[in-house]
Amino acid sequence: MIRAYAEEYLNDAQENLGEAFDYAVNACKLGIDEFMDLFIAEGFADAFGKGNPKYLSGISGTELVMEVIEKSGKQMEFPEPQVEYDCSPEYWCGWILAYYQWATGRPFKDIYSYISMNEILKLYSPLHEASEDKFVDTVNAIIRDKNVPSKLQQQRKKCGYSQKELAEKSGVNLRTLQQYELKTKDIGKAAVQNIVALANVLGCQVEDLLEYSTED
């Protein structure tokens, strides 16, 4: 797998996101999912996940929270930053989430659609002393157990198309489209013209249709 950024920046990314969640929840008194919603909605999650050096290590996690909140238009007095951040459960959530995103290549938005931050918080007690890869395996298993519909199917239903209508509008063979939806054929290996045609008809980005492996 091609990573969005080199492993040498991973530790900084984990510490920054850990500090961000700790400061947002324990200092700013935001809900852990409330902050995650803002982190995604204001575009910071996408930039962080793609390896923007400013957010990985150029500013602190505390400064990241301040930028997220200010861009959202939410009014608040910012508490003084802490000098050091211990491994609170919230710190661990951000720290391990950064690892999972880097290790799997899933966008934060995609991860969050499958598992909330409160669900991750509940994994603190059994997993905070385990290896990072144990967390990856656990979350992947949770996603598999949820039997989540394919992203293509979700996008198609959001647009109100039947499979036949989407096949006709995109020019993609109906049987092939059905196989992508059932995940019996990997849409990530689709012919470029097919996946671009589907994305154009559905009004989304190609990456919005890609699935990510949850195999061990």
Salt bridges, closest charged atoms under 4 A:
GLU34 OE2 - LYS74 NZ 3.23
ASP46 OD2 - LYS50 NZ 3.26
GLU67 OE2 - LYS54 NZ 3.19
ASP110 OD2 - ARG106 NH1 2.62
ASP110 OD1 - LYS151 NZ 2.93
GLU119 OE2 - LYS146 NZ 3.44
GLU129 OE2 - HIS128 NE2 3.81
GLU181 OE2 - ARG156 NE 2.49
ASP216 OD1 - ARG144 NH2 3.79
